[in-house]
Amino acid sequence: MQITEQYSTPFYKNIIDMPPSMVRKLWKRNNILLLDIRTPQEYVEHHIPGSLLIPMDYLEVLQEYFSDKEVAVVCEHGNRARYATYGMPHLYKKKAIYMIGGIVGWMSMGYEVVSGMDENGTKWEQWLDEKLK
């Protein structure tokens, strides 16, 4: 199967746009890390199972935990994720995928989401504590 990649700009070859359907295929194959950049409150309300929460305000400080992986950056509607990819291209050593439409687009396709806080939703706080020591 061929995955179609769409580039919004020729200037960032490591950042591509992808619809939720293609992101989900990569995720199901364990080919990417889903990086949720919303707030902890939004994460508790609903998130994609297995996604890693690092709130957008902490991306720069905690980049070492994701910059060497291929990631799909997700937020609620896609606005913050667009900024966190195209506005911060230096954070990604490998491919960064901007998921078009955000988690709202994901849910509109009927894809899985869960509620509540889990281990992936609290790792960022532990990492931040370690950096501040």
C-alpha contacts under 8 A as a table, 3 or more apart, distances in Angstrom:
res1	aa1	res2	aa2	distance
3	I	22	M	7.08
5	E	16	I	6.45
5	E	17	D	6.77
5	E	18	M	6.42
6	Q	16	I	5.69
6	Q	17	D	5.26
6	Q	18	M	6.52
7	Y	10	P	6.79
7	Y	13	K	7.64
7	Y	15	I	7.11
7	Y	16	I	4.83
7	Y	17	D	5.97
8	S	16	I	6.74
8	S	17	D	6.70
9	T	12	Y	6.32
9	T	13	K	7.94
10	P	13	K	6.33
12	Y	15	I	5.56
12	Y	86	Y	7.65
12	Y	89	P	7.17
13	K	16	I	7.45
14	N	92	Y	7.66
14	N	93	K	7.84
14	N	94	K	6.27
14	N	95	K	4.61
14	N	96	A	6.06
15	I	85	T	6.77
15	I	86	Y	7.13
15	I	89	P	7.40
15	I	95	K	5.86
15	I	96	A	4.80
15	I	97	I	5.70
15	I	98	Y	7.14
16	I	95	K	7.63
16	I	96	A	6.53
16	I	97	I	5.00
16	I	98	Y	6.05
17	D	97	I	5.69
17	D	98	Y	4.77
17	D	99	M	6.06
17	D	100	I	6.41
18	M	22	M	6.28
18	M	23	V	6.46
18	M	97	I	6.46
18	M	98	Y	6.21
18	M	99	M	5.20
18	M	100	I	5.88
19	P	22	M	5.68
19	P	23	V	6.44
19	P	99	M	5.65
19	P	100	I	5.05
19	P	101	G	7.38
20	P	23	V	4.98
20	P	24	R	5.91
20	P	99	M	6.04
20	P	100	I	6.66
20	P	101	G	7.57
20	P	102	G	7.74
20	P	105	G	6.70
20	P	106	W	5.38
20	P	109	M	7.95
21	S	24	R	5.22
21	S	25	K	6.47
21	S	106	W	7.71
21	S	109	M	7.90
22	M	25	K	5.13
22	M	26	L	6.48
23	V	26	L	5.24
23	V	27	W	6.08
23	V	72	A	7.05
23	V	99	M	6.96
24	R	27	W	4.90
24	R	28	K	5.96
25	K	28	K	5.20
25	K	29	R	6.43
26	L	29	R	5.23
26	L	30	N	6.35
26	L	31	N	5.19
26	L	32	I	6.07
27	W	30	N	4.98
27	W	31	N	5.84
27	W	32	I	5.49
27	W	33	L	7.05
27	W	34	L	7.32
28	K	31	N	7.64
30	N	33	L	7.50
31	N	70	E	7.45
32	I	69	K	7.30
32	I	70	E	5.16
32	I	71	V	5.16
32	I	72	A	6.62
33	L	51	S	6.97
33	L	52	L	7.50
33	L	69	K	7.02
33	L	70	E	6.28
33	L	71	V	4.62
33	L	72	A	6.21
34	L	50	G	7.42
34	L	51	S	4.71
34	L	52	L	6.14
34	L	71	V	5.75
34	L	72	A	4.96
34	L	73	V	6.22
34	L	74	V	7.06
35	L	51	S	5.86
35	L	52	L	5.06
35	L	53	L	6.15
35	L	54	I	6.95
35	L	71	V	6.29
35	L	72	A	5.89
35	L	73	V	4.83
35	L	74	V	6.03
36	D	43	Y	7.92
36	D	47	H	7.92
36	D	51	S	6.14
36	D	52	L	5.69
36	D	53	L	4.69
36	D	54	I	6.20
36	D	55	P	7.19
36	D	73	V	6.13
36	D	74	V	4.94
36	D	75	C	5.89
37	I	53	L	5.94
37	I	54	I	5.18
37	I	55	P	4.34
37	I	56	M	4.79
37	I	59	L	7.97
37	I	73	V	7.04
37	I	74	V	6.25
37	I	75	C	5.68
37	I	80	R	7.66
37	I	81	A	7.17
38	R	42	E	6.21
38	R	43	Y	6.67
38	R	53	L	7.21
38	R	54	I	7.37
38	R	55	P	5.14
38	R	56	M	6.41
38	R	74	V	7.84
38	R	75	C	5.41
38	R	76	E	7.08
39	T	42	E	5.26
39	T	43	Y	6.32
39	T	55	P	5.40
39	T	56	M	7.78
40	P	43	Y	4.93
40	P	44	V	6.20
40	P	53	L	7.53
40	P	55	P	7.26
40	P	121	G	7.10
41	Q	44	V	5.23
41	Q	45	E	6.42
42	E	45	E	5.11
42	E	46	H	6.50
42	E	47	H	7.82
43	Y	46	H	5.33
43	Y	47	H	5.31
43	Y	53	L	7.38
43	Y	115	S	7.43
43	Y	116	G	7.27
43	Y	117	M	7.10
43	Y	121	G	7.16
44	V	47	H	7.15
44	V	115	S	5.44
44	V	116	G	4.21
44	V	117	M	5.12
45	E	115	S	5.26
45	E	116	G	6.28
46	H	113	V	6.02
46	H	114	V	5.33
46	H	115	S	4.40
46	H	116	G	6.96
47	H	51	S	7.14
47	H	103	I	7.61
47	H	113	V	5.23
47	H	114	V	5.52
47	H	115	S	6.36
48	I	51	S	5.59
48	I	103	I	7.82
48	I	112	E	6.42
48	I	113	V	4.59
48	I	114	V	6.30
49	P	112	E	7.25
49	P	113	V	6.03
49	P	114	V	6.12
50	G	120	N	6.93
51	S	120	N	6.71
52	L	120	N	4.94
52	L	121	G	6.18
52	L	123	K	8.00
53	L	120	N	6.16
53	L	121	G	4.91
53	L	122	T	7.30
53	L	123	K	7.61
53	L	124	W	6.80
54	I	58	Y	6.45
54	I	59	L	6.43
54	I	62	L	7.80
54	I	121	G	7.75
54	I	124	W	5.59
55	P	58	Y	5.64
55	P	59	L	6.74
56	M	59	L	5.33
56	M	80	R	7.68
56	M	84	A	7.20
57	D	60	E	7.59
58	Y	61	V	5.34
58	Y	62	L	6.01
59	L	62	L	5.27
59	L	63	Q	5.51
59	L	91	L	7.90
60	E	63	Q	5.35
60	E	91	L	7.02
61	V	64	E	7.99
61	V	128	L	7.95
62	L	65	Y	5.95
62	L	66	F	7.83
62	L	124	W	7.55
62	L	127	W	7.34
62	L	128	L	7.26
63	Q	66	F	5.60
63	Q	67	S	5.40
63	Q	91	L	6.15
64	E	67	S	5.54
64	E	68	D	7.32
65	Y	68	D	7.66
66	F	69	K	5.48
66	F	70	E	7.98
66	F	71	V	7.45
66	F	92	Y	7.73
67	S	70	E	7.82
67	S	91	L	5.77
67	S	92	Y	4.58
67	S	93	K	5.51
67	S	94	K	7.03
68	D	92	Y	6.77
68	D	93	K	5.43
68	D	94	K	6.02
69	K	92	Y	7.81
69	K	93	K	7.48
69	K	94	K	6.03
69	K	95	K	7.55
70	E	94	K	5.43
70	E	95	K	4.89
70	E	96	A	5.93
70	E	97	I	7.94
71	V	95	K	6.53
71	V	96	A	5.03
71	V	97	I	6.10
72	A	96	A	5.78
72	A	97	I	4.39
72	A	98	Y	6.02
72	A	99	M	6.39
73	V	81	A	5.59
73	V	84	A	7.54
73	V	85	T	7.28
73	V	96	A	6.97
73	V	97	I	6.02
73	V	98	Y	5.49
73	V	99	M	6.34
74	V	78	G	6.62
74	V	81	A	5.45
74	V	98	Y	7.04
74	V	99	M	5.98
74	V	102	G	5.52
74	V	103	I	6.63
75	C	78	G	5.48
75	C	79	N	7.36
75	C	80	R	6.17
75	C	81	A	5.60
75	C	102	G	5.23
75	C	103	I	6.11
76	E	79	N	7.92
76	E	101	G	7.90
76	E	102	G	5.01
76	E	103	I	4.92
76	E	104	V	5.87
77	H	80	R	7.82
77	H	101	G	5.24
77	H	102	G	4.28
77	H	103	I	6.27
77	H	104	V	5.76
77	H	105	G	7.28
78	G	81	A	5.14
78	G	82	R	6.04
78	G	98	Y	7.80
78	G	99	M	6.84
78	G	100	I	6.02
78	G	101	G	5.03
78	G	102	G	4.25
78	G	103	I	7.68
79	N	82	R	5.24
79	N	83	Y	6.55
79	N	102	G	7.94
80	R	83	Y	5.13
80	R	84	A	6.03
81	A	84	A	4.86
81	A	85	T	6.15
81	A	98	Y	6.23
81	A	99	M	7.48
81	A	102	G	7.66
82	R	85	T	5.36
82	R	86	Y	5.89
82	R	87	G	7.28
82	R	98	Y	6.08
83	Y	86	Y	5.48
83	Y	87	G	4.62
83	Y	88	M	6.88
84	A	87	G	5.59
84	A	88	M	5.36
84	A	89	P	7.69
85	T	88	M	5.29
85	T	89	P	5.51
85	T	96	A	6.74
85	T	97	I	7.57
85	T	98	Y	6.48
86	Y	89	P	5.55
88	M	91	L	5.96
89	P	92	Y	6.02
90	H	93	K	7.40
92	Y	95	K	6.74
92	Y	96	A	6.35
99	M	102	G	5.80
100	I	105	G	7.35
101	G	104	V	6.32
101	G	105	G	4.57
101	G	106	W	7.34
102	G	105	G	5.34
102	G	106	W	6.46
103	I	106	W	4.69
103	I	107	M	6.02
104	V	107	M	5.17
104	V	108	S	6.08
105	G	108	S	5.03
105	G	109	M	6.54
106	W	109	M	5.43
106	W	110	G	6.94
106	W	111	Y	5.84
107	M	110	G	5.01
107	M	111	Y	5.33
107	M	112	E	7.09
107	M	113	V	7.33
108	S	111	Y	7.46
117	M	121	G	5.81
117	M	122	T	7.57
118	D	121	G	5.25
118	D	122	T	6.81
119	E	122	T	5.43
119	E	123	K	6.32
120	N	123	K	5.56
121	G	124	W	7.20
122	T	125	E	5.54
122	T	126	Q	6.86
123	K	126	Q	5.19
123	K	127	W	6.21
124	W	127	W	5.08
124	W	128	L	6.04
125	E	128	L	5.05
125	E	129	D	6.14
126	Q	129	D	5.09
126	Q	130	E	6.26
127	W	130	E	5.11
127	W	131	K	6.29
128	L	131	K	5.12
128	L	132	L	6.26
129	D	132	L	5.15
129	D	133	K	6.42
130	E	133	K	5.41
